[in-house]
Amino acid sequence: MIRSFLNAFLPEDEYKRLRVLYFMSEAAFLMGGLLMLGSALNNYWLKWDMDDADVTIILMMIPMLMAGYTYFRYIFSGIEHTEVSNKKGYKKERRVAGKRALLLGIIFFIIHVIVKGIPTNYDERIDLFVLPIIFTLLYFLFDLVSLKRSAKKNDELED
């Protein structure tokens, strides 16, 4: 195994590991291209007048965009759930995904209460409940999409 700090973030499965590394390198290549294109457009055509704070925000978004690209490629590739091969396994994993999403939603809610504090007015109460609900639903939706793609891919591989 290659010694790298990335090993802490990569899956144990060699095929998944290689695919995630490809996704990460695609993201780095795309971000580099976008930065060069943006720089060229700014220098020769658009002449944006940006202060240091705007540039800092843009530069801080680059790692988030790279992580987001890698995450969505991983989700939509159908390689996350390799053990799903039949309807029974699919239903079991769907229940597990629901429980995992609910647990993470509760943890997110608790952390949100700790950070924001107890709400004092109606708007803060709405914010306190809506954000964890949206997080839970999106997490479950992405997990469900990944599960469906994996099940479809595993069915194709079996045939």
C-alpha positions as CSV (number, residue, x, y, z in Angstrom):
1,M,0.0,0.0,0.0
2,I,1.2,3.5,-0.8
3,R,2.0,5.6,2.2
4,S,-0.1,8.8,2.0
5,F,-2.3,10.9,4.3
6,L,-5.1,10.3,1.8
7,N,-5.4,6.6,3.0
8,A,-7.3,7.9,6.1
9,F,-10.0,9.2,3.7
10,L,-10.1,6.5,1.1
11,P,-12.2,3.3,1.1
12,E,-10.5,-0.1,1.9
13,D,-11.7,-1.7,-1.3
14,E,-9.0,-1.3,-4.0
15,Y,-11.5,-0.7,-6.8
16,K,-13.4,1.9,-4.8
17,R,-10.1,3.5,-3.8
18,L,-8.9,3.8,-7.4
19,R,-12.2,5.3,-8.5
20,V,-12.2,7.8,-5.7
21,L,-8.7,8.8,-6.6
22,Y,-9.8,9.3,-10.2
23,F,-12.7,11.4,-9.0
24,M,-10.3,13.5,-6.9
25,S,-7.9,14.0,-9.8
26,E,-10.8,15.0,-12.1
27,A,-11.9,17.6,-9.5
28,A,-8.4,19.0,-9.2
29,F,-8.0,19.2,-13.0
30,L,-11.4,20.9,-13.4
31,M,-10.7,23.4,-10.5
32,G,-7.3,24.2,-12.0
33,G,-8.9,24.8,-15.4
34,L,-11.7,27.0,-13.9
35,L,-9.1,29.0,-12.0
36,M,-7.0,29.6,-15.1
37,L,-10.1,30.5,-17.1
38,G,-11.4,32.9,-14.4
39,S,-8.0,34.5,-14.1
40,A,-7.7,35.0,-17.9
41,L,-11.2,36.4,-18.2
42,N,-10.6,38.7,-15.3
43,N,-7.2,40.0,-16.6
44,Y,-8.1,40.5,-20.3
45,W,-11.9,40.9,-20.5
46,L,-14.0,41.4,-17.4
47,K,-11.7,43.5,-15.2
48,W,-13.5,42.6,-12.0
49,D,-12.7,44.9,-9.2
50,M,-12.5,42.5,-6.2
51,D,-11.1,43.2,-2.8
52,D,-9.1,40.8,-0.7
53,A,-12.2,39.4,1.1
54,D,-13.9,38.4,-2.2
55,V,-10.7,36.7,-3.4
56,T,-10.4,34.9,-0.1
57,I,-14.0,33.6,-0.3
58,I,-13.4,32.3,-3.8
59,L,-10.2,30.6,-2.9
60,M,-11.9,29.0,0.2
61,M,-14.7,27.7,-2.0
62,I,-12.2,25.7,-4.2
63,P,-11.6,22.8,-1.7
64,M,-15.4,22.7,-1.0
65,L,-16.1,22.4,-4.7
66,M,-13.5,19.7,-5.1
67,A,-14.9,17.7,-2.2
68,G,-18.5,18.2,-3.5
69,Y,-17.5,17.0,-7.0
70,T,-15.8,14.0,-5.6
71,Y,-18.8,13.2,-3.4
72,F,-21.4,13.5,-6.1
73,R,-19.3,11.4,-8.6
74,Y,-19.0,8.7,-5.9
75,I,-22.7,8.8,-5.2
76,F,-23.8,8.7,-8.8
77,S,-21.2,6.1,-9.9
78,G,-23.0,3.3,-8.0
79,I,-19.9,1.9,-6.3
80,E,-20.8,2.6,-2.7
81,H,-23.0,-0.4,-1.9
82,T,-21.3,-3.4,-3.5
83,E,-23.1,-5.9,-1.2
84,V,-26.6,-5.2,-2.6
85,S,-27.4,-8.0,-5.0
86,N,-31.1,-8.8,-4.5
87,K,-34.4,-7.2,-3.3
88,K,-33.9,-8.4,0.2
89,G,-30.5,-6.8,0.5
90,Y,-31.8,-3.7,-1.1
91,K,-34.6,-3.3,1.4
92,K,-32.3,-4.0,4.3
93,E,-29.8,-1.3,3.1
94,R,-32.7,1.1,2.6
95,R,-33.8,0.6,6.2
96,V,-30.2,1.1,7.4
97,A,-29.9,4.3,5.3
98,G,-33.1,5.6,6.8
99,K,-31.9,4.9,10.4
100,R,-28.4,6.4,9.6
101,A,-30.0,9.6,8.2
102,L,-32.3,9.9,11.2
103,L,-29.4,9.4,13.6
104,L,-27.3,12.0,11.8
105,G,-30.2,14.4,11.7
106,I,-30.6,14.1,15.5
107,I,-26.9,14.6,16.0
108,F,-27.0,17.7,13.7
109,F,-30.0,19.0,15.6
110,I,-28.2,18.6,19.0
111,I,-25.0,20.3,17.6
112,H,-27.2,23.1,16.1
113,V,-28.9,23.7,19.5
114,I,-25.5,23.8,21.2
115,V,-24.0,26.3,18.7
116,K,-27.1,28.5,18.3
117,G,-28.6,28.2,21.8
118,I,-32.2,28.0,22.8
119,P,-34.4,30.0,20.4
120,T,-36.1,33.1,21.8
121,N,-38.5,33.9,18.9
122,Y,-40.5,32.2,16.2
123,D,-38.0,32.7,13.4
124,E,-35.2,31.1,15.4
125,R,-37.4,28.1,16.3
126,I,-38.2,27.6,12.6
127,D,-34.5,27.8,11.8
128,L,-33.7,25.4,14.6
129,F,-36.0,22.7,13.2
130,V,-36.0,23.3,9.5
131,L,-32.2,23.1,8.9
132,P,-31.8,19.6,10.5
133,I,-34.9,18.3,8.7
134,I,-33.5,19.5,5.3
135,F,-30.1,18.0,6.2
136,T,-31.7,14.7,7.1
137,L,-33.9,14.5,4.0
138,L,-31.0,15.4,1.7
139,Y,-28.7,12.9,3.3
140,F,-31.3,10.2,3.0
141,L,-32.0,11.2,-0.6
142,F,-28.3,11.0,-1.6
143,D,-27.9,7.7,0.2
144,L,-31.1,6.3,-1.6
145,V,-29.8,7.5,-5.0
146,S,-26.5,5.8,-4.3
147,L,-28.2,2.6,-3.2
148,K,-30.4,2.5,-6.3
149,R,-27.5,3.1,-8.6
150,S,-25.5,0.4,-6.8
151,A,-28.3,-2.1,-7.0
152,K,-28.8,-1.3,-10.7
153,K,-25.1,-1.7,-11.4
154,N,-24.8,-4.9,-9.4
155,D,-27.8,-6.3,-11.4
156,E,-26.1,-5.4,-14.6
157,L,-22.8,-7.1,-13.5
158,E,-24.6,-10.3,-12.5
159,D,-26.3,-10.7,-15.9
